[in-house]
Amino acid sequence: MSIQKSKITLLEEISTLIRREHYSLSTERTYCAWVRQFVKFHHMQTREILLFLKI
């Protein structure tokens, strides 16, 4: 029986980073909305997102 690691989504990671920097909730929501729009516009999949973020 294997232990499953919880997968942190891109938006959860962004939210965590924004909260760590003590930005407002509205800023967090706006940034997450921008990321969602960017990913949707470019039809990016998980692997593509990871490659993009490593650049």
C-alpha positions as a printed NumPy array, in Angstrom:
array([[  0.   ,   0.   ,   0.   ],
       [  1.511,   3.302,  -1.044],
       [  1.062,   6.666,   0.576],
       [ -0.269,   9.285,  -1.802],
       [  1.329,  12.698,  -1.609],
       [ -1.117,  15.55 ,  -1.845],
       [ -0.692,  17.388,  -5.11 ],
       [ -0.562,  21.127,  -4.769],
       [ -2.13 ,  22.892,  -7.718],
       [ -0.564,  25.878,  -9.402],
       [ -3.25 ,  28.187,  -8.018],
       [ -2.771,  26.857,  -4.483],
       [  0.949,  27.489,  -4.751],
       [  0.378,  31.018,  -6.038],
       [ -2.085,  31.688,  -3.219],
       [  0.416,  30.438,  -0.654],
       [  3.159,  32.678,  -2.024],
       [  0.887,  35.712,  -2.119],
       [ -0.29 ,  35.107,   1.448],
       [  3.296,  34.699,   2.619],
       [  4.002,  38.187,   1.267],
       [  0.918,  39.534,   3.1  ],
       [ -0.875,  40.804,   0.007],
       [ -4.589,  41.546,   0.282],
       [ -7.243,  38.959,  -0.516],
       [ -8.387,  40.954,  -3.54 ],
       [ -4.827,  40.905,  -4.915],
       [ -4.65 ,  37.145,  -4.425],
       [ -7.943,  36.661,  -6.252],
       [ -6.855,  38.947,  -9.084],
       [ -3.513,  37.202,  -9.585],
       [ -5.177,  33.779,  -9.566],
       [ -7.734,  35.   , -12.103],
       [ -4.922,  36.255, -14.354],
       [ -3.187,  32.884, -14.16 ],
       [ -6.433,  31.045, -14.977],
       [ -7.028,  33.312, -17.982],
       [ -3.451,  32.918, -19.206],
       [ -3.552,  29.124, -18.98 ],
       [ -6.975,  28.936, -20.616],
       [ -6.036,  31.346, -23.43 ],
       [ -2.911,  29.367, -24.309],
       [ -4.623,  25.969, -23.919],
       [ -1.809,  24.9  , -21.634],
       [ -1.686,  21.506, -19.969],
       [  0.085,  20.657, -16.719],
       [  3.388,  19.712, -18.372],
       [  3.378,  22.863, -20.507],
       [  2.728,  25.045, -17.477],
       [  5.655,  23.508, -15.631],
       [  7.962,  23.994, -18.614],
       [  6.825,  27.598, -18.985],
       [  7.459,  28.367, -15.317],
       [ 10.998,  26.944, -15.47 ],
       [ 12.042,  29.433, -18.166]])
